[in-house]
Amino acid sequence: MSNTHIEPTSTANLVLIRHGESLWNQEQRFTGWADVPLTQAGIEQVADAAASIRREGLRFDLAYSSVLGRCTHSLRLLLEASAFPSPDVQLDWRLNERHYGALTGMRKAEAVSRFGEDVVKRWRRSYEGIPPPVDATAARFIPIDARYSGIEEERIPTSESLEQTVSRVSAFWNDEAVPALLAGKQILIMSHGNALRALTSLIENLGQEEIVELEISNCSPVAYRLCDSLHVDWKKSLDVEGRSKSEIL
């Protein structure tokens, strides 16, 4: 796998990107399925990402996003700023962030004070740890509305481990992304930290420990060219100046 400059005659057929910084990213709160707005810094991050995509001359036939507002807003801003014909946009709840259950809305420090550092670390940094299910306080932040219509109630999680998030995202990958890629489509996927951990693990065949340790910055696009068997031909992290890694909460 190479990480070199994309030649003008080459075409990345898949780009992954995490949404711009949200208010709860900034406040170090567990966000999950809550809808929170982008910060001004997040909006500027999207503009920088769009510029990096323009520099590479990338174009897309399809753009996928989670149904959460920080993703759909980021995607809209990105497409508006990228100066290429708009792709077909499809929203899919399976690209949502990991569901943090009762932790939703808590600051990281508050969760540590309430549950203990080791317990919170296990929930955040293990593959199988599952936070407590959503309670009345957290439920106020998580509207299960028309965006989830037609989905069986038992499929809507009340909390998730990273392992369960990988399983959910894998279903999207196999049902939607794989057929489109095999049909020769150029695809952009706008999603979240843990969902992108899952997608990266599927694309690059990562092990559990590698998935847990993978950090993904807000609005730092990663481009892939995949061969016919969908193995990675090359990968490139597109240059975005001044971007630091942010914790996935």
C-alpha positions as CSV (number, residue, x, y, z in Angstrom):
1,M,0.0,0.0,0.0
2,S,1.5,3.4,-1.0
3,N,0.8,6.8,0.5
4,T,2.2,8.9,-2.4
5,H,0.7,11.8,-4.3
6,I,-2.3,10.9,-6.5
7,E,-1.2,11.3,-10.1
8,P,-3.5,13.4,-12.4
9,T,-4.3,10.3,-14.5
10,S,-5.3,8.3,-11.4
11,T,-8.6,8.3,-9.7
12,A,-9.4,7.7,-6.1
13,N,-12.6,5.6,-6.0
14,L,-13.2,6.0,-2.3
15,V,-12.7,8.9,0.1
16,L,-13.5,8.7,3.8
17,I,-14.0,11.9,5.9
18,R,-15.1,12.6,9.4
19,H,-17.4,15.6,10.0
20,G,-16.2,19.0,11.2
21,E,-15.7,19.7,14.8
22,S,-19.0,19.7,16.7
23,L,-19.9,21.7,19.8
24,W,-19.7,18.5,21.9
25,N,-16.3,17.6,20.4
26,Q,-15.1,20.9,21.7
27,E,-16.7,20.4,25.1
28,Q,-15.4,16.8,25.5
29,R,-18.9,15.4,25.8
30,F,-20.0,11.9,24.6
31,T,-22.0,12.6,21.5
32,G,-23.0,9.4,19.9
33,W,-26.5,9.7,18.3
34,A,-27.2,13.2,19.7
35,D,-27.6,16.0,17.2
36,V,-25.3,18.9,18.0
37,P,-24.2,21.7,15.7
38,L,-20.8,22.3,14.1
39,T,-18.6,24.9,15.7
40,Q,-17.2,27.8,13.7
41,A,-13.9,25.9,13.7
42,G,-15.7,22.8,12.3
43,I,-17.2,24.9,9.5
44,E,-13.7,26.1,8.6
45,Q,-12.3,22.6,8.8
46,V,-14.9,21.5,6.1
47,A,-13.7,24.4,3.9
48,D,-10.1,23.2,4.3
49,A,-11.1,19.7,3.4
50,A,-13.0,20.8,0.3
51,A,-9.9,22.7,-0.8
52,S,-7.8,19.6,-0.4
53,I,-10.2,17.6,-2.5
54,R,-10.2,20.3,-5.2
55,R,-6.4,20.3,-5.3
56,E,-6.5,16.6,-6.0
57,G,-9.1,17.0,-8.7
58,L,-11.4,14.3,-7.2
59,R,-14.9,13.8,-8.4
60,F,-17.7,11.6,-7.0
61,D,-20.7,9.8,-8.3
62,L,-22.1,8.9,-4.9
63,A,-21.9,10.6,-1.5
64,Y,-23.0,8.7,1.6
65,S,-23.6,10.3,5.1
66,S,-25.0,9.3,8.4
67,V,-28.4,10.9,9.2
68,L,-26.9,13.0,12.1
69,G,-26.9,16.7,11.6
70,R,-23.2,17.3,12.1
71,C,-22.6,14.9,9.2
72,T,-25.3,16.1,6.8
73,H,-24.3,19.8,7.4
74,S,-20.6,19.0,6.8
75,L,-21.4,17.1,3.6
76,R,-23.6,20.0,2.3
77,L,-20.9,22.5,3.0
78,L,-18.2,20.3,1.5
79,L,-20.1,19.7,-1.8
80,E,-21.0,23.4,-2.0
81,A,-17.3,24.4,-1.7
82,S,-15.8,21.6,-3.8
83,A,-16.8,23.1,-7.2
84,F,-17.7,19.8,-8.9
85,P,-21.1,18.5,-10.1
86,S,-23.1,17.3,-7.1
87,P,-23.1,13.5,-6.7
88,D,-26.1,11.5,-5.7
89,V,-26.5,11.9,-1.9
90,Q,-27.7,9.0,0.2
91,L,-28.2,9.1,4.0
92,D,-27.9,5.9,6.0
93,W,-28.4,5.5,9.7
94,R,-25.9,2.6,9.8
95,L,-23.2,5.3,9.3
96,N,-24.2,6.9,12.6
97,E,-21.7,7.3,15.4
98,R,-21.4,4.6,18.0
99,H,-24.4,4.9,20.4
100,Y,-23.0,5.8,23.9
101,G,-26.2,5.0,25.8
102,A,-26.5,6.7,29.2
103,L,-23.1,8.5,28.6
104,T,-24.7,10.6,25.9
105,G,-24.3,14.3,26.8
106,M,-21.9,13.7,29.7
107,R,-18.5,15.4,29.7
108,K,-15.7,12.9,29.8
109,A,-14.6,14.2,33.3
110,E,-18.1,13.8,34.6
111,A,-18.3,10.1,33.4
112,V,-15.0,9.4,35.1
113,S,-16.2,10.9,38.3
114,R,-19.4,9.0,38.3
115,F,-18.3,5.6,37.1
116,G,-14.5,5.5,37.7
117,E,-11.6,6.0,35.3
118,D,-11.0,2.3,34.6
119,V,-14.6,1.6,33.8
120,V,-14.9,4.6,31.4
121,K,-11.6,3.6,29.8
122,R,-12.9,0.1,29.2
123,W,-16.0,1.5,27.6
124,R,-14.0,3.9,25.4
125,R,-11.0,1.8,24.6
126,S,-12.0,-1.8,24.5
127,Y,-13.6,-3.6,21.6
128,E,-16.4,-5.2,23.5
129,G,-17.2,-2.8,26.4
130,I,-20.8,-1.5,26.4
131,P,-21.8,1.6,28.3
132,P,-25.1,1.6,30.3
133,P,-28.2,1.7,28.1
134,V,-29.8,5.1,27.3
135,D,-31.7,6.6,30.3
136,A,-34.3,9.3,30.5
137,T,-31.6,12.1,30.7
138,A,-29.7,10.8,27.7
139,A,-32.9,10.1,25.7
140,R,-33.6,13.9,25.7
141,F,-30.7,14.3,23.3
142,I,-31.5,11.4,21.0
143,P,-34.6,12.0,18.8
144,I,-35.7,8.8,17.2
145,D,-37.7,10.5,14.4
146,A,-38.6,10.2,10.7
147,R,-35.0,9.6,9.9
148,Y,-35.4,6.1,11.3
149,S,-38.8,5.3,9.9
150,G,-39.2,1.9,8.5
151,I,-36.4,0.4,10.7
152,E,-37.6,-2.3,13.1
153,E,-37.6,-1.1,16.7
154,E,-35.3,-3.9,17.8
155,R,-32.6,-2.7,15.4
156,I,-32.3,0.7,17.0
157,P,-29.6,0.4,19.7
158,T,-29.8,1.7,23.2
159,S,-26.0,1.5,23.7
160,E,-23.2,0.0,21.6
161,S,-19.7,-1.5,22.0
162,L,-17.2,-0.8,19.3
163,E,-17.7,-4.4,18.1
164,Q,-21.4,-3.8,17.6
165,T,-20.7,-0.6,15.8
166,V,-18.4,-2.4,13.4
167,S,-21.1,-5.0,12.8
168,R,-23.7,-2.3,12.0
169,V,-21.3,-0.4,9.7
170,S,-20.3,-3.7,8.0
171,A,-23.9,-4.2,6.9
172,F,-23.8,-0.8,5.2
173,W,-20.5,-1.6,3.6
174,N,-21.7,-4.9,2.2
175,D,-25.2,-3.7,1.2
176,E,-24.3,-0.3,-0.3
177,A,-20.6,0.5,-0.7
178,V,-19.3,-2.8,-2.1
179,P,-21.8,-3.1,-5.0
180,A,-21.3,0.6,-5.9
181,L,-17.5,0.2,-5.9
182,L,-17.7,-3.0,-8.0
183,A,-19.8,-1.1,-10.4
184,G,-17.0,1.5,-10.9
185,K,-18.6,4.3,-8.8
186,Q,-16.5,7.0,-7.2
187,I,-17.7,7.3,-3.6
188,L,-17.4,9.8,-0.8
189,I,-18.4,8.7,2.7
190,M,-19.0,11.4,5.4
191,S,-19.3,9.8,8.8
192,H,-18.0,9.7,12.4
193,G,-15.0,8.7,14.4
194,N,-16.0,5.2,15.4
195,A,-18.0,4.5,12.2
196,L,-14.8,5.4,10.2
197,R,-12.7,3.2,12.5
198,A,-15.1,0.4,11.4
199,L,-14.9,1.3,7.7
200,T,-11.1,1.6,7.8
201,S,-10.9,-1.8,9.5
202,L,-13.0,-3.4,6.7
203,I,-11.0,-1.7,3.9
204,E,-7.5,-2.4,5.4
205,N,-8.3,-5.7,7.2
206,L,-7.3,-4.4,10.7
207,G,-7.3,-6.4,13.8
208,Q,-9.3,-5.5,17.0
209,E,-6.4,-3.9,18.8
210,E,-5.6,-1.8,15.7
211,I,-9.2,-0.6,15.4
212,V,-9.3,0.4,19.1
213,E,-6.1,2.5,18.8
214,L,-7.0,4.1,15.5
215,E,-7.6,7.9,15.8
216,I,-9.3,9.9,13.1
217,S,-9.2,13.7,12.9
218,N,-12.1,15.9,12.1
219,C,-12.3,16.7,8.3
220,S,-9.0,15.1,7.2
221,P,-10.0,13.2,4.0
222,V,-8.4,9.8,3.3
223,A,-8.4,8.7,-0.3
224,Y,-8.2,5.1,-1.6
225,R,-7.9,3.4,-4.9
226,L,-9.2,-0.2,-4.6
227,C,-8.5,-2.9,-7.1
228,D,-11.2,-5.2,-8.6
229,S,-11.1,-7.4,-5.5
230,L,-11.5,-4.3,-3.4
231,H,-8.0,-4.7,-1.9
232,V,-6.1,-1.4,-1.4
233,D,-4.0,-0.4,-4.4
234,W,-3.0,2.9,-2.7
235,K,-4.0,5.1,0.1
236,K,-3.4,8.8,0.7
237,S,-4.2,11.1,3.6
238,L,-5.0,14.4,1.9
239,D,-3.1,17.4,3.2
240,V,-5.0,19.6,5.5
241,E,-2.8,22.2,7.3
242,G,-3.0,22.5,11.1
243,R,-5.3,19.6,11.7
244,S,-4.7,17.8,15.1
245,K,-6.3,14.6,16.1
246,S,-9.4,14.9,18.3
247,E,-10.6,12.4,20.8
248,I,-13.5,10.2,19.6
249,L,-16.3,10.8,22.1
